[in-house]
Amino acid sequence: MTPFSNHSAAIAWLIEHGRELLQSISDQNSSAAVRGLAAWQSELLRQQIGFRRRSRSRFPRPDLWLWTDVSLAQASDHWSASYKAGLFPIGEPVVDACCGAGSDLVALAGRGRALGIDADPALAALAQDNARVHGFDVPVHATRLPRSTARRSAHDGCASLQPTARPSAAHGPAILGQHN
């Protein structure tokens, strides 16, 4: 098994080395930047270049983000994330319960205290690193929330910011990002 076939190892490598190498590639020094890399590492960088192209219209600084294909497809664009974050009072803590790569989390951190949670440890690490690059020291935990959290949230006043997190009448409102 190569690290490329191991999601967590690939994300860890991107966080550790990817941004610097991507910067070297964008500085027109691509042959020197990829010299000596394993094929899987070069492929990860090629994918990130493609994700940055795909995200140009969705984020003002696509060069600051690292993605997986699924996390980019599911991410709120910068303007939607900023709008949704603005729905919360400034300074009040907010939990992004399915933070993915962190586009909503970064916007939430821009208005006050935020906490990210994702069931996938690699995406949790990616979200924390994406927040760090945007200037935010945001805690992100890799864990699953209990299914009863959605039912409790109806009484705690939590709100859903994810259009895919449609609450059912039986479960009440979902907390940010929790999919029912």
HELIX and SHEET records of a PDB file:
HELIX    1   1 PRO A    3  SER A    5  5                                   3    
HELIX    2   2 HIS A    7  TRP A   13  1                                   7    
HELIX    3   3 LEU A   14  GLY A   18  3                                   5    
HELIX    4   4 ARG A   19  SER A   26  1                                   8    
HELIX    5   5 SER A   30  VAL A   34  1                                   5    
HELIX    6   6 ALA A   39  ARG A   54  1                                  16    
HELIX    7   7 PRO A   62  LEU A   64  5                                   3    
HELIX    8   8 ASP A   69  GLN A   74  1                                   6    
HELIX    9   9 HIS A   78  ALA A   85  1                                   8    
HELIX   10  10 SER A  103  ALA A  109  1                                   7    
HELIX   11  11 PRO A  121  VAL A  133  1                                  13    
HELIX   12  12 SER A  148  ASP A  156  1                                   9    
SHEET    1   A 3 VAL A  94  ASP A  96  0                                        
SHEET    2   A 3 ALA A 114  ASP A 118  1                                        
SHEET    3   A 3 VAL A 140  ALA A 142  1                                        
END                                                                             
